[in-house]
């Protein structure tokens, strides 16, 4: 039977004797050593003071492998001195380690293995966190390409406003965009490599820890040192992307800026429209929303929109109706208004607490506290990263518009050049937008008119005309947006239609739809310049009006 067992052993990986290189045959349960035939007697004679239980290797009983005492020959260290952090035998305990805190070797091994397991679990958690970060990096990689592609598209669109001799300047702009894109993509690629390398190193630590967990050698276990203190979390990049700034000075000078680059040229040709208004706009889709009413709309790119309703939840909805994200507001029933800045971050006003807030990574941060006595209602984020905010005074009921840059007030609009009040007093908030020439476009629902104010604060024109050539009621603006061609699109709830004006207030076209007067509630414009119209039946209609 013993021969059969040994033959079976030979069929497996050969295990060598602990005292020589010959194949193991027997095992000393006392000393936990594997022995070949020739080394059995040698081992027994070397430690004659111990009763050796030598059995066939297949009948071995695995126990803790206690190290020999360095101070007392032929003694095994069955305990551990906590004070000196060394293994000790019984003679050591009554000798120079007398009075020290002594624990059983098995207890020391169990505690150490618990520490190893705890570290292993922690490292596995870091690996899981890094894998999640890698997914975020992959998503950022995609959005980076999309962002810079959209930026290049906007730059190309502006070529229509410039003379052909400025083509060379636009080429330099595109090279700068490409360089910025390449730099950011390279940063993301290096981050992915760094995350992968850290996970590779962590896997090696886990492998080493698991070997410690499997071993019974106290010396190997005692040599263990935690690696957690050496581990550092890999920070995600804080991307600072160049913004495109477009403005017009005195109707004759065009200013174009990208990041730290700026060009100023005299305009020699009238702007040429690269898009045409459709004869009959068409509904792309209708989306049913799970809310009582749509109060605010803020488009994100071309296929997503943030919406607010008469509750404390903000919802991000895709063009196919899927809810992609939700944010539960605390300490506020509903925001006064919502908007998305040029970085795609959601912002909202808190009327009661007089704050303008931004949402980053699901967490809300207060960006601006408005002046004492003034409550923010609506807001608009410009392409130059400024923030326009309409406010009302709780003391006087006056209304004004404030422009913020880097959280500092740079302009207040409430009086024209003659000292007359620009905006009508009332309890309806102003609705804001900005045109391509940096005019502020205001839907003043208290006065039932659209007011356009230039950047110096002078009123350029007011609009509240009825649809031309039709037996219709006077225009009652309910909302307003502006597009990249300088069009001003006015939502007229009296006549169930949209008025399209040029940037100078000249009427271009009016288009109607099946939408009834009472259904208008919110309006947005996406990056493909499609209207997102909020309806009172908790639906969103996406309408294409240009080709």
Secondary structure, 3 states (H helix, E strand, C coil): CHHHHHHHHHHCCCCECCCCCCECCEEECCCCEEECCCHHHHHHHHCCCCCCCEEEHHHCCCCCECCECCCCCCCECCEEECCCCEEECHHHHHCCCCCCCEEEHHHHHHHHHHHHHHHHHHHHHHHHHHHHHHHHHHHHHHHHHHHHHHHHHHHHHHHHHCCHHHHHHHHHHHHHHHHHHHHHHHHHHHHHHHHHHHHHHHHHHHHHHHHHHHCCEHHHHHCCCCCHHHCCCCCCCCCCCCCEEEEEECCCEEEEEECCEEEEEECCCCCCCCCCEEEEEEEEEEEECCCCCCCEEEEECCCEEEEECCCCEEEEEECCCCEEEEEECCCCCCCCCEEECCCCCEEEEECCCCEEEEEECCEEEEEEECCCCEEEEEEEECCCCCEEEEEEECCCCCEEEEEEECCEEEEEECECCCCCECCCCCCCCCEEEECCCCCEEEEECCCCEEEEECCCCCEEEEECCCCCCCCCCCCCEEEEEECCCCCEEEEECCCCEEEEECCCCCEEEEEECCCCHHHEEEEEECCCCEEEEEECCCEEEEEEEEC
